[in-house]
Amino acid sequence: MKKILMATIAAAGLASCAGSTSESETIIDKPEFTSTDGVFSIEALEALGRVSSPAVSPDGSKLLYSVSYESVEENASNADLYVADLTNPEAPHSRITRSAKSESNATWLPSGEIAFLYPDSDGKSQIWLMDADGKNRRQVSKEGTGINGFLFAPDAAKVLLIKNVKYGKTVQDVYPDLPKANCRLHDDLMYKHWDEWVTEIPHPFIADFNGSEISGAYDVLEGEPYESPMKPFGGVESFAWSPDGTKLVYTSRKKTGMEYAISTDSDLYLYDLSDKSTKELTTGMGGYDTFPVISPDGSKLAWLSMERDGYESDKNRIMVMDIASGEIKDLTADWDYTADAIAWAPNGQSLYFLAYNNGVKPVFSIDLNGQVTTVASGECDYDALAPLPGGDLITMRHSMLYPNEIYRVSNGEATKITAVNDEIFAQLTMPTVERRYVPTTDGKQMLTWIVKPQNFDPTVKYPAVLYCQGGPQQAVSQFWSYRWNLALMAANGYVMIAPNRRGLPGFGTEWNEQISGDYPGQNMRDYLAAVDDVKREPWIDADHIGATGASYGGFSVYWLAGNHDGRFACLIAHAGIFNMEAQYLETEEMWFANWDMGGGQINAPTDAAMDPTYGAYWRKDNPIAQRTHAMSPHRFVDKWTAPILITHGEFDYRILSSQGEMAFNAAKLRGIPAEMAIFPDENHWILKPQNAILWQRLFFRWLDRWLKPAK
């Protein structure tokens, strides 16, 4: 086993960064942390370095990566860049930036230089370059509105820039004589998205680069009111350059308003720089088409593709097109799982990909005949794909007990490259994670993760908490979270019960799709089956079991609140759906509610398959929609008995905070012990450091109050 070296933060290694920030700006660095009791705590969680964005130099000799730390005092975070020598695993890693603001989107250029985004003196994000040792740092773009992301062509003569353009009209556009009027005018849907009112959308721009300056940027979608990349989470993975830099593939859903709000039909387009022509590549393909990657020789295009319009959790297939003939092949037609990310192997004869499989996320390879091979696996999740020229792979991996670190995979063996957080974990005794297979009410076996407190004693009775996953089709794998951290919950003295209930990926298409149109059905019985199975253990305090979850997990908690038959002693719901009729009309991405509440195209008659109201509560002709809305959690408030804590972000436009407020009001009117925490500056997630700590404190205060009675 090769020696594992921590990324070194030595004063000598920072000389190259001198002058990159002013003395008046606060540098957020690795915090000091010492554990006094060896227990994984909120403070330990906040002290961890967050490793991300591994990128391999063109010659395969160096690794670039990012590490960010949070400052509770500053209520902010900052990321800096590091470089490792892949030819000498014994060599210390070099920290090449020490800046007051985060370097992001960092990548290598063919010259061996590093390009990255960083704010200019006006606070606008621009492209900067520096040498691989952090020296010769300079700004090379001057885009007045700033840059959201970039992707250089293989020869670096051209660069794709992601920039925002104006969308829609203001009151002043319509009535210029009212300069102080404050109003939003809308005549169509998708006027807000995720956590913002939509006044700008991203467009791809192409610019020239001469080695020292970026210039001549022009809008590929000039005059078109379409997003590319797609909000809210799309980035540079939505684009791919041809090897000769003469063509660009981009992803876009060329729809606006209601059409956009009810559809997931994005497509891939081929843009030719020579004549500025655009060709649609995925005509007639109905669902999401995303993540284009062009083979090293430029002859093939691979991408991820969902088949059905309106179904955002459809199976992600790996498609390959012969660019010359236009022939398309589904490589995963005979493989019953959904792919998560793809990258061409250097020889162009296969692709690496990630996919959830039986509760974990391994690295796989698939050849052009559809033959799947496991590249790296274990009781962990792999993340990121950066192939090396010789056939090895740089990736990251994490588990429920340890956050992402970077690994090198060679011949199926994963060797750790970074050990950013080993110093902290060396001070801690962590909980343990076990697989358990629970019989379900319909005769199946369900993988359920059991996370036990550190130094678990089977002669002691522990309170337990059921973890309800969101999504609703989001895996309960060996995930690591900085908020929904099952190890932290267990470290506070709780046995965590985390079922892979119906509707989760990694167990085949049938298991994943069953939840559509059946929110209050089999998956809820799966939750209760897991609780009933585990609480028979002598080490479970069956009188003190709680349930918690966010988003669809919050819906689950609200629904279980009125349908648990005394199983739960307390509940915590974050950002959950309480009233499904209101949610149907409040959410912005309406395809989601339409599909899930109406049963989707699986159950819809042919002529109603893309009906924008098929899942609506007023559709008396759709028995699935009628059953779904009739089983909404708000209809069971009369059966609530368990104390409940409700949290929500006010900038959450996916599930409005009014959902949590309704639930809280209902609980108080019923005389149920309840607390509510609304975060005015957070969205669907609680992200700011002090808010995150506050949320954790409220979380454990509530659990401790109701599940740890005084002896």
ABEGO torsion letter per residue (X at the ends): XBBBBBBBBBAAAAAAABGABBAABBBBBBBBBBBAAGBBBAAAAAABBBBBGBBBBAAGABBBBBBBBBBAAAGBBBBBBBBBBAABAABBBBBABBBABBBBGBBBBAAGBBBBBBBBAAGBBBBBBBBAAGBGBBBABBBAAEBABBBBBAAGABBBBBBBBBBEBBAAAABAABAABBBBBBABBGABBGABBBABBBBBBBBBBAGABBBGBBBAABGBABBOBBOAABBAAABBBBAAGABBBBBBBBBBEAAAAABABBBBBBBBAAAGBBBBAABGBABBBBGBBBBAAGABBBBBBBABBGBAABBBBBBBBBAAAGBBBBAAAABABBBABBBBBAAGABBBBBBBBGGBBBBBBBBAAGBBBBABBEBBBBBEBBBBAAGBBBBBBBBAABBBBBBBBBGGBBBBABBAAAAAAAABBBBBBBBBBBBBAAGBBBBBBBBBBBGBBAABBBBBBBBBBBOABBBBBBBBBAABBAAAAAAAGBBBBBBBBBGBBGAEAAAAAAABGAAABAAAAAAAAAAAAAAABAABBAABBBBBEBEAAAAAAAAAAAAAGGABABBBBBGBBABAAAAAAABABAAAAAAAAAGEAAABBAAAAABAAAABAABAABAAAAAAAAABAAAAAAABABBBBBBBBAABAABBAAAAAAAAAAAAAAGBBBBBBBBAABBABBABAAAAAAAAAAAAAAAAAAABBBX
